[in-house]
């Protein structure tokens, strides 16, 4: 270390790997010490995917090296360092004691539990800990709270329009380009296997990454997921290369097929950039500006560009706002009082349901699945089966490389499981096998018959769909978007209804 007596310690977290974070923007190279630490508490609070741990530790080490090269004094604590205390609080306390200061600054953590832990520790130890807002997001906490005032329903579409106006993305004056805000109706086409589909950029591992992968293999041998081959970018340079490749090769087709699923096609036209954005290697607005430029240049159609931008400045910002508005307590919501254990095949992928096997298998291998696989396959099945939403939440938080609680919890608790009772979404995203058959080719190779509604050979989604609605009729019957569905149920014969319920019971008992 070059500094003898730093005035402050700047704590940089593992998902803050950007020189633009607020804590670094207020820091002084000649006066402040940067602290970064790999700690057991953060590695173990859920059983993270091996690739997720490898990605974050390698990206942290590369970023620390970049800061040091730029003239910062960096104190970096590796996970296997002999004096590692195992917690961020412990490493900050150790650093403060060793350098002789009681002042620290950090950009706010993205998870409520960590903010509470750090703030409580600082108060109890008389540490002056300044916590700055994270300026990587477009909408501040105060702006989101103001947006929620006097609204009976907090629907993302109206929030998204405000974000379009604020950023001026795809705007023609005060009007949206193309004359409408949302082109989602054009983005629901099933896909066919095509030579146009390109794999995401696969980055070669370097010495730092190889050391990290060896550490992960040694320290986390029982964690979920396949570690190798490891191909994530771990630097901003690599993330920018992945962004450019997406814009060039995949964005033009992204819109049409963003909801599609195909056997043996893990990525289709998706960007696979969310882990880079959420960790700080890419900035949300720079990604959106590049996508916008692709439309203005004629490279990509408006429905693709608008749909992609909506995911980032609309949905991503919206769920973050919901998270901080509803925490603490949001992750314990359980509107349907669901108590079933998460099935073991969520961890093994060993199921005869082709769509579930595909989604879980690629999650195991890549720490990635796209939004429809998460929502309409694994999420839909868990909700239909009545799985405890807390267990579903913890599974999603553990298995995906882009998962942090601020983005994952509203997507799972609110959208996927409807466990918040409709605070986030207007109705449950419940669907039978017909939806999966329409949007994928999984059903062609499945052991179950999607056209059969009941019996041992029926697609399990079919009887579970009706069983879910019947089981939760007290909570859902008054939902205006489900009135016709319940009328359909009661038009069925008693024999048909009983067959659905008996088939569902057999599936749940076997599970």
C-alpha positions, 0 to 999 in steps of 0.5 A: 500500500502506498498510503501511510495514513488514509483519511477514509476507507472506501468499501467497494462491493462485488456488484459495484465493479465500475469506476463510476460508482458514487463512492469512487466518484467522491473519493481521493486517490491521495487520501482514501484507501479502497477496500475490496474483500471476498468473504464467506458470508456473501459466498454462502448466504445462499448456495450460489451457482459455481459459475456465479461465484467464479464470475464475481470473484474473478471480476472483482480481482480484475477490477481491483487490479485496474484500480491499482493501475490507475493509481488507487491504493487498494487493500484486496482480501482474497477468500482464502487469505489466512486472516480473512474474518469471513464478513464485510463488517469484519474486514472493514473493522480490521482495515479501520483498526490497522490504518487508524481511521474510523471513517468509511464510505460506500455506495449502498448495497443492492440487498436490504440485509446487507445495508441493515447489517453494515449500518447496525455494525457501524452504529454499534462500533462508533464508525462514521459510515457514509452510505451514498445512493447508487447512481448507476440506476436511472430512477432514484428511491425518492423519484420512485416513491413520488411516482407511487403516490396516489396510484391505486395500481403500480403498473410497469407500463406507465412507469416505463413511459416516464423513464422513456421521457426522462432518458429521451430514449426512442422519443420524437419530441414528446411522442414515442418513436413509431407512434406507440410506446410498446411493441410487445404484441409483435414479440411473441413469435415461436422460433425455429432452429436457424443458422442465424442464432449465434452463441454469446461471446465466449471469453478465454480464461486467463491466469486470474480466472484460472486461479479463481476457478481452482479456488471455487472447485476447492471451496464449493465442491457441493454447490449447484452448477457446472463450473467448466467450461467457464466463458463469462467475461470478467472485465469491462473490455470483455463485457463491451465485446459481448455487447457489441456482438449482441447488437451486431448479430442478435438484436435484429431478431431479438424482438420477434423471438424473445418469448420463444424456447427451443430444444438445444438452443439455450440462448436464441437471440438473447443478449446474456448481458444482465450479469455484466450490467448488474455487476457494474461492468456495463452501464444500463444507459450505454447499453440502451443507447447502443440498441437505440443507435441500431434502430436509427441506423436501420440495423435493427427493427423498432419492435426489437429495440423497444422491447430490449430497452423496455427490459432495462429502463422499464422492468429492471428499474421498476422491480428495483423500485418495488423492492426498496418500497416493500422491504423489509418483509417482501420476501416473506409474502405468501398470498396463497399460503403455499407450503409444498417443498421445492421438488428435488429435480429443481437441483438435479434437472432429473424430470421427464418434463422436457421443458423443465429438464431443458430450463433446469439443465441449462441453468445448471450448465450456464447459470442462465435461463431467459425470462420466459423459461424463468417465468412460464416454465420453472416459475409457473410449475412452482406456483401451480404446484403450491411450492413455498415461495420463500424456497422458490425465491432462494432457488432463483437467487442461488442459481443465476449469475445475474441474481441479486435480491433487489432484482430477483425477489420482485420477479419471483415473489411478485411476478412469478409466484404472485405471492404478494397478492397482486401488488406487482402484477394484475393476475397470476402468470398461470398457464397450462401446457398449451402455452409451452407448446405454442412458444416452444418445441419441447412438447414434441420430444416430451414423454408426456402428451400436451394434448392429453388433459388428464391421466398418467400420460397428460402434460402435468401442467394441464391438471395442475393449472386447474387444480391451482385455480380451484385450490385458490378460488377464494383468493382469485375468483374476484379477479376481473381477469380470471372471470372467464376462466372460472366460468369455463371451469364450471361449465365442465362436467362433474366427471371432467372436473374430478378427473383434473383434480385426481390427476393433479393429486397423483402428480403432487403425491408423486412429487 
